[in-house]
Amino acid sequence: MRNKAIPLWLKLSYTLLVIIIVPVYWRELGPTNFLWFSDIALISLVAAVWLENSLIASTMAVSVFFLELAWVIDFFSGGQLLHVAAYMFAEDAPWLIRLLSGSFHLVLPALLLFLLLRLGYDRRAFRLQIVLAFLVLLLTFFTTKPADNINWVYGPGEPQSILPPLVYLFVFFLALVTLIYWPSHLLFSHYFNGNRRRTI
């Protein structure tokens, strides 16, 4: 039997965090909030840590590692640099949502890096994330409102009116693949492929 790569305390503590977050988010923000790529990663990584599955961990790393780093940087700027974490400093935002959101957004980059170090990077993650992103973006576009703008499917930060909605969505999808997923894949392949472990 192979040695466990992920310590039990991490599995338990991360799972507890997700168990606390999910019902609160469901009640306060609604089920569509879980279409955010960061929320998909939050939940998917429960399976990744318990199964010690490099494909799941790698796919989520391609999806959100650099986006989460951007959130963290913006958070420490007070939400002034990129404005993606500005809601954390809004007085009308519920304190519990801010506490839980801050907790998991700050944890995700470190956890993803730890999983890549321990499990290695599975190169299939790039293709899998492209398919996943395509499906999630379409689902988000057709099931959510422009006012929510989940995953920015209606515009970068705010809904846009320059391009037809579906044209913008396709351009945004291509931007994610070329500017986020492909560079992430190249970087992770270079630095973590040597540590790749067999997935379960």
C-alpha positions, 0 to 999 in steps of 0.5 A: 500500500502506497504512502498517503500524500495528503495528511489526514488533518488537511483532509478533515479540516478542508472538508469541514470548511466546505461543509460549513460554506456550502449550506450558508452559500446555498441559503444566502446566495442561491444554488447558481452561485456554485457555478462560479469556477472558484466554487466548483474548485472548492467542492471538487477539491474535497474529492481530490484530497480524499482520493489523492487524485492528481487529475482533479487537482490539476484540472482545478489548478488550471481553472482557478490557480492564477485567478485565485492569486489575482483575488488574493492580491486584490484582497490585500490591496483593499479591493482597489487594484482589480476590484474582484475582492471589493465586495469584501470591504462593502459595509452592506455585505453580510459579515458571514459571507465575507468571512467564509468567502475570504477563508476559501479564496485565501486557502485555495491557491496554497492548497492547489500548490500543495496538491501539485507538489504532492500529487504532480500535474496531470497533463490531461487537465488542460483538455478536461478544463477546456471542456468543463469551462465550455459547459459551465459557461454555457450553463451559466449563460442560460440559467443566470441573470446578467445582474449576477454576471456569474463567471463574467459570462455577460461582461468583464466585471459588469455586463457589456453591450459592445458585442452580441452576448453569444459573441462575447461569450465565445471571445471570453471562452477563448480568452480563458483558454489562451490567457489562463489555461494554456499558460497554466498548463505550460507552467505546471507541466514544466515544474510539476510533471516530474512528481506526477502520481498515478491517479485513482 
